Amino acid sequence: MGCLKALITCALIASLAQAISMGGDALEDRQESCAQIHLLVARGSTEPPGDGQLGSLAARIIRAHQGATQEAIDYPALLNPYSTSVRAGTAAVLNQLTAYVRRCPNSMVVLLGYSQGAQIIGDALCGGDAAGAGPVTPPMDRNISDHVTAIVWYGDPRNVAGKPFDKGTATMNGIYGRPAAQSCDRFSNSMASYCDRGDPYCAQGANVGVHLTYPSRYDIAAATFVNQKLASPTVKF
């Protein structure tokens, strides 16, 4: 009986040691899977799932930072019903960014958004109302949003002319101009929002071609902006 107890005790100790080892390995694997730089990319309306036209900008940034990773925001990107798509997208940005920051708290995060994709990022970060269709959502908790190092938007429908982070030639607000209560001003140092005159969505113009061609005009400048922010992040965590 004494011998049997000894054997059982030894077996339990061995199993416990193996479990601890496996748990340590799993933790190490999770930590190693965290990139120093991670991109979250929100495509524009009607684009198929993936990065959409932002793929070229994302690729430029990743080429400049070995080991950087990316994921697409998983949302409908519908024009109709637009408000439903915006609500789903805003929630997706919040959920995906929160999940990544909690898993990888030492990573720097870059947010890229085109058209509706820019709107849902802004609504998630700064508060929103689904293009006036409600309900109003609050700004993101700073414990999460402070991990965002750089933000680039192309053709944001909630554009407000004259902001310090505005780039391009537009002088008009977007069709859903962002109200003061949902201002994104606190992200001014880390954001570049590109909107050109004539864009129907971010500048109330009449030239859809302007809205569809930001990558060819601004990818180089936008990538340079992001790379500069990644080289000297303003928030240390």
JOGIWO-V593327 format. One line per field, one symbol per residue. ss: DSSP state (A for helix, B for strand, O for the rest). A space follows every 50 residues. Layout:
ss->???
This chain:
ss->OAAAAAAAAAAAAAAAAAAAAAAAAAAAAAAAOOOOBBBBBBOOOOOOOO OAAAAAAAAAAAAOOOOOBBBBOOOOOOOOOAAAAAAAAAAAAAAAAAAA AAAOOOOBBBBBBBOAAAAAAAAAAAOBOOOOOOOOBOOOOAAAAOOBBB BBBBOOOOOOOOOOOBBOOOOOOOOOOOOAAAOOAAAAAABBBBOOOOOO OOOOOOOAAAAAOAAAAAAAAAAAAAAAAAAOOOOOO
